[in-house]
Amino acid sequence: ASAEAEATAIAEESLVSAEEQAWSEGQAAAAAASAAAAEAAGEAAAAAERAAMPDAIAVAAERGEKKAVMAWLDAGGRIDAPGEDGLTLLMVAAVYGKSAVAAELAAKEAAAEKVAGGATSEASAVPSAIVD
């Protein structure tokens, strides 16, 4: 009976050890998944921030500062990046009557769309009186 009790105790101890190991592995997997999700969320937030138009560039478009606007685009800024108000550079330049900037942006956007194989929605929506 003593050998039986000892065998049972060993079996129970082995079972507890296996359960603890499974729990520990499950915790590690959950922690890894959580870390991966946090990293993905952080990357998404950073990408969204990079995609947005900085306020200073929106102001440059309002003022007709073509050199500053084009420099930002040449440095990797997106032509379709929205500002805080949801307007793109072309929209801002058109609204503020900055025809030289609007024309340059419309041409740049049309070229980008041509490369992408699509039609420019914004460039075609800007009245010719604004960019002429």
C-alpha positions as MATLAB code, in Angstrom:
seq = 'ASAEAEATAIAEESLVSAEEQAWSEGQAAAAAASAAAAEAAGEAAAAAERAAMPDAIAVAAERGEKKAVMAWLDAGGRIDAPGEDGLTLLMVAAVYGKSAVAAELAAKEAAAEKVAGGATSEASAVPSAIVD';
ca = [
       0.000    0.000    0.000;
       2.912    2.286    0.702;
       4.334    1.777   -2.795;
       0.898    2.531   -4.205;
       0.632    5.752   -2.185;
       4.119    6.778   -3.248;
       3.305    6.081   -6.921;
       0.085    8.094   -6.594;
       1.952   10.991   -4.978;
       4.543   10.979   -7.758;
       1.820   10.865  -10.400;
      -0.044   13.762   -8.761;
       3.157   15.784   -8.456;
       3.937   15.114  -12.106;
       0.403   16.185  -13.080;
       0.680   19.421  -11.068;
       4.064   20.110  -12.650;
       2.627   19.562  -16.155;
      -0.338   21.857  -15.388;
       1.995   24.556  -14.053;
       4.159   24.281  -17.149;
       1.118   24.510  -19.455;
      -0.167   27.545  -17.536;
       3.259   29.155  -17.698;
       3.519   28.521  -21.450;
       0.002   29.913  -21.918;
       0.942   33.036  -19.970;
       4.075   33.471  -22.079;
       2.067   33.094  -25.297;
      -0.522   35.605  -24.067;
       2.209   38.062  -23.104;
       3.855   37.685  -26.524;
       0.524   38.231  -28.290;
      -0.162   41.281  -26.157;
       3.281   42.721  -26.900;
       2.813   42.096  -30.634;
      -0.589   43.817  -30.562;
       0.848   46.806  -28.699;
       3.715   47.043  -31.174;
       1.309   46.891  -34.134;
      -0.886   49.585  -32.575;
       2.151   51.775  -31.968;
       3.314   51.298  -35.558;
      -0.166   52.144  -36.849;
      -0.271   55.312  -34.752;
       3.187   56.325  -35.947;
       2.193   55.699  -39.571;
      -0.927   57.801  -39.146;
       1.122   60.597  -37.635;
       3.616   60.452  -40.507;
       0.745   60.489  -43.011;
      -0.853   63.620  -41.550;
       0.050   67.057  -42.826;
       1.861   69.188  -40.225;
       0.144   72.459  -39.312;
       3.188   74.444  -40.462;
       2.830   73.004  -43.975;
      -0.884   73.804  -44.056;
      -0.035   77.393  -43.089;
       2.625   77.499  -45.816;
      -0.006   76.418  -48.362;
      -2.419   79.083  -47.022;
       0.276   81.732  -47.497;
       1.298   80.486  -50.935;
       4.795   79.450  -49.826;
       5.388   77.062  -52.704;
       9.026   76.344  -51.825;
       8.156   75.122  -48.301;
       5.222   73.025  -49.520;
       7.247   71.383  -52.291;
      10.193   70.762  -49.952;
       7.893   68.908  -47.557;
       6.522   66.794  -50.404;
      10.015   66.113  -51.764;
      11.058   64.964  -48.275;
       8.361   62.288  -48.342;
       5.187   64.136  -47.380;
       2.077   62.673  -48.976;
       0.223   64.852  -51.477;
      -3.083   63.483  -50.183;
      -2.208   63.863  -46.490;
      -5.042   65.555  -44.625;
      -4.478   68.390  -42.200;
      -6.256   68.696  -38.861;
      -9.323   70.041  -40.659;
      -9.320   67.178  -43.177;
      -8.191   69.360  -46.081;
      -5.267   68.390  -48.308;
      -2.602   70.815  -49.511;
      -4.348   71.295  -52.844;
      -7.627   72.094  -51.113;
      -5.948   74.581  -48.768;
      -4.114   76.346  -51.591;
      -7.302   76.531  -53.670;
      -9.450   77.816  -50.787;
      -6.937   80.564  -50.031;
      -6.572   81.500  -53.711;
      -2.906   80.553  -53.965;
      -3.060   79.679  -57.659;
       0.679   79.061  -58.185;
       0.779   76.547  -55.332;
      -2.556   75.000  -56.338;
      -1.415   74.575  -59.957;
       1.879   72.991  -58.888;
       0.076   70.664  -56.488;
      -2.538   69.720  -59.095;
       0.215   68.871  -61.576;
       2.159   66.893  -58.958;
      -0.975   65.022  -57.912;
      -1.913   64.277  -61.520;
       1.575   62.889  -62.140;
       1.344   60.734  -59.006;
      -2.073   59.436  -60.031;
      -0.833   58.712  -63.568;
       1.959   56.587  -62.116;
      -0.618   54.840  -59.906;
      -2.900   54.338  -62.899;
      -5.875   56.322  -61.592;
      -7.594   59.621  -62.191;
      -7.051   62.576  -59.913;
     -10.133   63.318  -57.925;
      -8.922   66.553  -56.333;
      -7.109   67.997  -59.333;
     -10.162   67.568  -61.514;
     -12.367   69.088  -58.811;
     -10.418   72.366  -58.632;
     -12.115   74.977  -60.793;
      -9.851   76.205  -63.588;
     -10.457   79.808  -62.521;
      -8.574   79.082  -59.298;
      -5.514   77.544  -60.923;
      -5.366   79.705  -64.072;
];
